[in-house]
Amino acid sequence: MIKRYIAGAACALGLVAGAAQAQSDGPYKVYLSMSYIGNDWQAEASNMVKALAASKDYADKVDLEVQVAGPNAQRQIQQINAMVQAGADAIVVYPISPTALNSVVKSACSRGVTVIAYDAEITEPCAYNVTIDQEEAGRKTAEWLVDKMGGKGDVVMVTGVPGTSVDTARTKAAKEVFAQHDGINIVGEAVGMWSQAVARTELNKLMATRDWSDINGLWMQVGCYTADSMQLEAGRDPSELLPCAGEGSNGGRIQMLPADTAVEGASKPYAPMGAPRISYASPPYSGALALKLAVDKLEGKDIPKHTTLPLPLVTNETVQLCETGSWDEQKAGCNVFQPSMVSNPGWFASIFSEDLPQLGLNAALVGQPEN
């Protein structure tokens, strides 16, 4: 019994030492494990991870491989097991579930692999997490909507990817806010998968037996841009657009700008119209920050078990157009890009992090670093 324990401990120490010494034999072997990727946010986050790995500061440190499991926890478990067997030093992961991966993550940790989740959380204690406060996001956006509606009226909700900690926390917090107001009624709810296209499909179903005038407000994890577009298509005047609490898409933020704002490349619905909105997002750079922290850990630095990113909340009063999109301009506070720079209105605009000077507009658009 004692011999087996000593042998096992020696083996574990050897594996940890092997991971710590990987840099002397070449770059760290790092995997990006993605689950559901059928939306703009995930593509953007992946681009930013790839851009950081390709930057001059990390190109010699990181050998990055990307694997996609889809919305299938068992497949993600199998892939992570294979990553460990293939000699992973670190795994940066977007988990499809906060708990389903716990066993495989614990096993990976026991073999000296650093595991860091971004945006969505993993509850296994050995894992590291990089997130915003998802409950705060759900609560503050719902509170804004209640205020805009004067504390009464009918709300339609479009949620995110079911089972993720992100969707669960946001939706729960928003519903708790709505439940505190007797005059607020949730009259329709659909799963939007954080996709503008899915949001359109689901809104079409919800509105099949309603008129837009029957609704007083929208709470959408993704889809405010699409909802406003659909209202315009139905003949509503821009001045009559419903208040929408939703995602930080570039198109949605362009719509928030005053109607007389001069914007390059704008055409309705991707145009300024003063749409009443609160816009937020999990920053797409969270995966890149997780990669940075993974390398820091492998290099022997202390990193926090949980990194909580600032919640990027933008309202009609704080939306600010980026004229050039430069890193310095973003640092100064601009938070929406010209349509001539960003052709996809569903693309997420909260890309700036002072901790990641390697990443700018092209990192999020096409996976190219600043240096």
C-alpha positions as CSV (number, residue, x, y, z in Angstrom):
1,M,0.0,0.0,0.0
2,I,2.8,2.4,1.0
3,K,4.9,1.4,-1.9
4,R,2.1,2.0,-4.3
5,Y,1.5,5.5,-2.8
6,I,5.1,6.4,-3.1
7,A,5.3,5.2,-6.6
8,G,2.1,7.1,-7.5
9,A,3.4,10.3,-5.9
10,A,6.7,10.0,-7.7
11,C,4.9,9.6,-11.0
12,A,2.6,12.6,-10.4
13,L,5.7,14.7,-9.4
14,G,7.4,13.6,-12.6
15,L,4.4,14.6,-14.7
16,V,4.2,18.0,-13.1
17,A,7.9,18.5,-13.5
18,G,7.6,17.4,-17.1
19,A,4.9,20.1,-17.7
20,A,7.0,22.7,-15.9
21,Q,10.1,21.9,-18.0
22,A,8.2,21.8,-21.3
23,Q,9.5,25.2,-22.3
24,S,13.1,24.0,-22.3
25,D,12.2,21.4,-25.0
26,G,10.2,23.8,-27.1
27,P,6.9,25.7,-26.9
28,Y,4.2,24.8,-24.5
29,K,1.5,22.5,-26.0
30,V,-1.7,24.3,-25.5
31,Y,-5.2,23.2,-26.7
32,L,-8.2,25.4,-27.2
33,S,-11.3,23.3,-26.5
34,M,-14.5,24.8,-27.9
35,S,-18.0,23.6,-27.5
36,Y,-20.9,25.3,-29.4
37,I,-19.5,27.6,-32.1
38,G,-22.6,28.5,-34.1
39,N,-22.5,32.3,-33.3
40,D,-20.3,35.3,-34.0
41,W,-19.0,35.6,-30.4
42,Q,-17.4,32.2,-30.4
43,A,-15.7,32.8,-33.8
44,E,-14.4,36.1,-32.5
45,A,-13.1,34.6,-29.3
46,S,-11.3,31.9,-31.2
47,N,-9.8,34.5,-33.5
48,M,-8.4,36.4,-30.5
49,V,-6.9,33.3,-28.9
50,K,-5.2,32.5,-32.2
51,A,-4.0,36.0,-32.6
52,L,-2.3,36.1,-29.2
53,A,-0.7,32.7,-29.9
54,A,0.7,34.1,-33.2
55,S,2.0,37.4,-31.7
56,K,5.7,38.0,-31.3
57,D,5.4,37.7,-27.5
58,Y,3.9,34.2,-27.7
59,A,4.7,32.6,-31.0
60,D,7.9,31.0,-29.5
61,K,6.1,30.0,-26.3
62,V,2.9,28.4,-27.5
63,D,2.1,25.6,-29.9
64,L,-1.7,26.0,-30.2
65,E,-4.2,23.4,-31.5
66,V,-7.9,24.1,-31.7
67,Q,-10.6,21.4,-31.3
68,V,-14.4,21.8,-31.5
69,A,-16.7,19.4,-29.6
70,G,-20.0,21.1,-30.4
71,P,-22.8,21.2,-27.9
72,N,-22.0,17.7,-26.7
73,A,-20.5,17.3,-23.3
74,Q,-19.4,13.7,-23.8
75,R,-17.5,14.6,-27.0
76,Q,-15.8,17.4,-25.2
77,I,-14.8,15.0,-22.4
78,Q,-13.4,12.6,-24.9
79,Q,-11.4,15.3,-26.7
80,I,-10.0,16.6,-23.4
81,N,-8.9,13.1,-22.5
82,A,-7.1,12.8,-25.8
83,M,-5.5,16.2,-25.3
84,V,-4.0,15.0,-22.0
85,Q,-2.8,11.8,-23.6
86,A,-1.2,13.8,-26.3
87,G,0.9,15.7,-23.8
88,A,-1.0,18.9,-23.3
89,D,0.6,21.4,-21.0
90,A,-2.5,23.6,-20.8
91,I,-6.1,23.5,-22.0
92,V,-8.1,26.6,-22.5
93,V,-11.7,25.6,-22.6
94,Y,-15.2,26.9,-23.3
95,P,-17.2,24.4,-21.3
96,I,-20.6,23.3,-22.5
97,S,-21.6,22.6,-18.8
98,P,-20.2,23.9,-15.5
99,T,-20.2,20.4,-14.0
100,A,-20.1,17.8,-16.8
101,L,-16.4,18.2,-17.4
102,N,-15.4,18.1,-13.7
103,S,-14.1,14.5,-13.7
104,V,-12.0,14.8,-16.8
105,V,-10.7,18.2,-15.7
106,K,-9.7,16.8,-12.3
107,S,-7.9,14.0,-14.0
108,A,-6.1,16.5,-16.3
109,C,-5.0,18.6,-13.3
110,S,-3.7,15.5,-11.5
111,R,-1.4,14.9,-14.5
112,G,0.1,18.5,-14.3
113,V,-2.2,20.1,-17.0
114,T,-3.3,23.6,-16.4
115,V,-7.0,24.0,-17.2
116,I,-8.6,27.5,-17.7
117,A,-12.2,28.1,-18.7
118,Y,-13.3,31.3,-20.2
119,D,-16.7,33.0,-20.2
120,A,-18.5,29.9,-19.0
121,E,-17.3,28.3,-15.8
122,I,-16.1,24.9,-14.6
123,T,-16.8,24.1,-11.0
124,E,-14.0,21.6,-10.4
125,P,-11.8,23.3,-7.8
126,C,-8.5,22.7,-9.7
127,A,-9.7,24.6,-12.7
128,Y,-9.2,28.3,-13.3
129,N,-12.0,30.6,-14.6
130,V,-12.1,33.9,-16.5
131,T,-15.6,35.4,-16.7
132,I,-17.7,38.5,-16.2
133,D,-20.2,38.4,-13.4
134,Q,-23.0,36.8,-15.4
135,E,-25.7,37.3,-12.7
136,E,-24.8,41.0,-12.7
137,A,-25.3,41.1,-16.4
138,G,-28.7,39.6,-16.2
139,R,-29.8,41.7,-13.3
140,K,-28.6,45.1,-14.5
141,T,-30.0,44.7,-18.0
142,A,-33.4,43.6,-16.6
143,E,-33.4,46.6,-14.1
144,W,-32.7,48.9,-17.0
145,L,-35.6,47.4,-19.0
146,V,-38.0,47.7,-16.1
147,D,-37.1,51.3,-15.7
148,K,-37.6,52.1,-19.4
149,M,-41.0,50.4,-19.3
150,G,-42.1,52.4,-16.2
151,G,-42.4,49.2,-14.1
152,K,-45.1,47.6,-16.2
153,G,-45.8,45.9,-19.5
154,D,-45.2,42.7,-21.5
155,V,-41.7,41.4,-22.1
156,V,-40.3,38.9,-24.6
157,M,-37.2,37.0,-23.6
158,V,-34.6,35.3,-25.9
159,T,-32.0,33.4,-23.9
160,G,-28.7,31.8,-24.8
161,V,-27.1,28.3,-25.1
162,P,-28.9,26.0,-22.6
163,G,-26.9,24.3,-19.9
164,T,-24.0,26.8,-19.9
165,S,-23.3,28.6,-16.7
166,V,-23.6,31.9,-18.7
167,D,-27.2,31.3,-19.8
168,T,-28.3,29.9,-16.5
169,A,-27.0,32.8,-14.4
170,R,-28.1,35.6,-16.7
171,T,-31.6,34.2,-17.2
172,K,-32.2,33.4,-13.6
173,A,-31.1,36.9,-12.5
174,A,-33.3,38.7,-15.0
175,K,-36.3,36.7,-14.1
176,E,-35.8,37.5,-10.4
177,V,-35.8,41.2,-11.3
178,F,-39.0,40.9,-13.4
179,A,-40.7,38.9,-10.6
180,Q,-40.2,41.8,-8.2
181,H,-42.5,43.9,-10.3
182,D,-46.2,42.9,-10.4
183,G,-46.7,45.0,-13.6
184,I,-44.1,43.1,-15.6
185,N,-45.3,40.0,-17.5
186,I,-43.1,37.6,-19.5
187,V,-45.4,36.8,-22.5
188,G,-42.9,34.9,-24.7
189,E,-39.6,33.1,-24.2
190,A,-37.3,31.3,-26.7
191,V,-33.8,29.8,-26.8
192,G,-31.6,32.0,-29.1
193,M,-28.3,30.2,-28.9
194,W,-26.5,33.6,-28.9
195,S,-27.1,33.9,-32.6
196,Q,-28.7,36.7,-34.6
197,A,-30.0,34.2,-37.1
198,V,-31.6,31.9,-34.5
199,A,-33.0,35.0,-32.7
200,R,-34.8,36.0,-36.0
201,T,-36.2,32.5,-36.4
202,E,-37.5,32.4,-32.8
203,L,-38.8,35.9,-32.9
204,N,-40.8,35.1,-36.0
205,K,-42.4,32.2,-34.1
206,L,-43.2,34.4,-31.1
207,M,-44.6,37.2,-33.1
208,A,-46.7,35.0,-35.4
209,T,-49.8,35.7,-33.3
210,R,-48.7,39.1,-32.1
211,D,-48.1,42.6,-33.3
212,W,-45.0,44.6,-32.2
213,S,-47.4,47.0,-30.6
214,D,-48.5,44.2,-28.2
215,I,-45.0,44.1,-26.7
216,N,-43.5,46.7,-24.4
217,G,-39.9,45.5,-24.0
218,L,-37.3,42.9,-25.1
219,W,-34.7,41.1,-23.0
220,M,-32.4,39.3,-25.4
221,Q,-29.0,37.8,-24.7
222,V,-28.4,38.1,-28.4
223,G,-30.8,39.6,-30.9
224,C,-31.5,43.3,-30.3
225,Y,-30.1,44.2,-33.6
226,T,-32.3,41.7,-35.3
227,A,-35.4,42.7,-33.3
228,D,-35.0,46.3,-34.4
229,S,-34.4,45.2,-38.0
230,M,-37.6,43.2,-37.9
231,Q,-39.6,46.1,-36.4
232,L,-38.4,48.4,-39.3
233,E,-39.4,45.7,-41.8
234,A,-42.8,45.6,-40.2
235,G,-43.2,49.3,-40.9
236,R,-42.5,50.8,-37.5
237,D,-40.9,54.2,-37.3
238,P,-37.4,54.2,-35.7
239,S,-38.8,56.5,-33.0
240,E,-41.2,53.7,-32.0
241,L,-38.5,50.9,-31.5
242,L,-39.0,48.9,-28.4
243,P,-36.5,49.2,-25.5
244,C,-34.1,46.2,-25.8
245,A,-31.7,44.9,-23.2
246,G,-29.2,42.9,-25.0
247,E,-25.9,41.9,-26.5
248,G,-22.9,44.1,-27.4
249,S,-23.1,43.5,-31.2
250,N,-21.6,46.2,-33.3
251,G,-24.8,46.5,-35.3
252,G,-26.8,47.0,-32.1
253,R,-24.5,49.7,-30.9
254,I,-24.6,51.5,-34.3
255,Q,-28.4,51.5,-34.0
256,M,-28.0,53.2,-30.5
257,L,-26.2,56.2,-31.9
258,P,-28.3,59.4,-32.5
259,A,-29.9,59.3,-35.9
260,D,-27.9,62.3,-37.1
261,T,-24.5,60.7,-36.4
262,A,-22.2,60.6,-39.5
263,V,-21.2,56.9,-39.9
264,E,-19.1,55.4,-42.7
265,G,-20.7,52.6,-44.6
266,A,-24.1,52.8,-42.8
267,S,-27.3,51.7,-44.4
268,K,-30.5,50.7,-42.6
269,P,-30.9,48.7,-40.5
270,Y,-27.1,48.9,-39.8
271,A,-27.3,52.6,-39.2
272,P,-27.7,55.1,-36.4
273,M,-31.3,55.6,-35.2
274,G,-31.3,56.3,-31.5
275,A,-32.6,52.9,-30.7
276,P,-33.3,52.6,-26.9
277,R,-30.8,50.0,-25.7
278,I,-28.5,48.8,-23.0
279,S,-25.8,46.8,-24.5
280,Y,-23.4,44.3,-22.8
281,A,-21.3,41.3,-23.6
282,S,-18.9,38.9,-22.2
283,P,-15.7,40.3,-23.8
284,P,-14.5,38.1,-26.7
285,Y,-11.0,38.6,-25.4
286,S,-11.7,36.4,-22.4
287,G,-10.3,33.3,-24.2
288,A,-7.1,35.2,-25.1
289,L,-6.7,36.3,-21.5
290,A,-7.2,32.7,-20.4
291,L,-4.3,31.7,-22.7
292,K,-2.1,34.5,-21.3
293,L,-2.8,33.3,-17.8
294,A,-2.1,29.7,-18.8
295,V,1.3,30.7,-20.0
296,D,1.9,32.7,-16.9
297,K,1.1,29.7,-14.8
298,L,3.3,27.4,-16.8
299,E,6.2,29.9,-16.4
300,G,5.8,29.6,-12.6
301,K,3.8,32.7,-11.9
302,D,0.9,32.9,-9.5
303,I,-2.5,33.5,-11.2
304,P,-6.0,33.9,-9.5
305,K,-8.3,31.0,-9.4
306,H,-11.1,33.2,-10.7
307,T,-10.6,36.3,-12.8
308,T,-13.7,38.5,-13.0
309,L,-13.6,40.9,-15.9
310,P,-15.3,44.3,-15.9
311,L,-18.9,44.2,-17.2
312,P,-18.9,46.3,-20.4
313,L,-22.3,48.1,-20.1
314,V,-23.1,50.6,-22.8
315,T,-26.2,52.8,-23.0
316,N,-27.4,55.5,-25.4
317,E,-25.7,58.0,-23.2
318,T,-22.3,56.2,-23.2
319,V,-22.1,54.7,-26.7
320,Q,-19.0,56.2,-28.5
321,L,-18.0,55.7,-32.1
322,C,-14.5,54.6,-33.0
323,E,-13.3,56.7,-35.9
324,T,-10.1,54.7,-36.7
325,G,-10.5,51.6,-34.5
326,S,-6.9,51.9,-33.2
327,W,-5.8,50.4,-29.9
328,D,-5.2,53.8,-28.4
329,E,-8.6,55.0,-29.5
330,Q,-10.2,52.0,-27.8
331,K,-8.2,52.7,-24.7
332,A,-9.6,56.2,-24.7
333,G,-13.1,54.7,-24.5
334,C,-14.7,54.2,-27.9
335,N,-17.0,51.1,-28.0
336,V,-18.5,50.8,-31.5
337,F,-16.9,50.6,-34.9
338,Q,-17.7,52.1,-38.2
339,P,-19.7,49.7,-40.4
340,S,-17.1,50.3,-43.1
341,M,-14.6,48.6,-40.7
342,V,-16.9,45.9,-39.5
343,S,-19.2,44.5,-42.2
344,N,-20.9,42.0,-39.9
345,P,-23.5,43.7,-37.6
346,G,-23.5,40.6,-35.4
347,W,-19.8,41.0,-34.6
348,F,-19.1,41.9,-30.9
349,A,-17.6,45.3,-30.2
350,S,-16.2,44.9,-26.6
351,I,-12.7,43.8,-27.7
352,F,-10.4,46.1,-25.7
353,S,-8.2,44.9,-22.9
354,E,-5.3,46.9,-21.5
355,D,-3.8,43.5,-20.5
356,L,-3.6,42.4,-24.1
357,P,-1.7,45.0,-26.2
358,Q,-1.0,42.3,-28.8
359,L,-4.7,42.4,-29.8
360,G,-6.6,45.0,-31.8
361,L,-9.3,45.2,-34.3
362,N,-7.7,42.7,-36.7
363,A,-7.3,40.1,-34.0
364,A,-11.0,40.0,-33.5
365,L,-11.8,40.2,-37.2
366,V,-9.3,37.8,-38.7
367,G,-7.1,36.5,-36.0
368,Q,-4.0,38.7,-36.7
369,P,-2.1,40.2,-33.9
370,E,-0.9,43.8,-33.6
371,N,2.7,42.7,-33.5
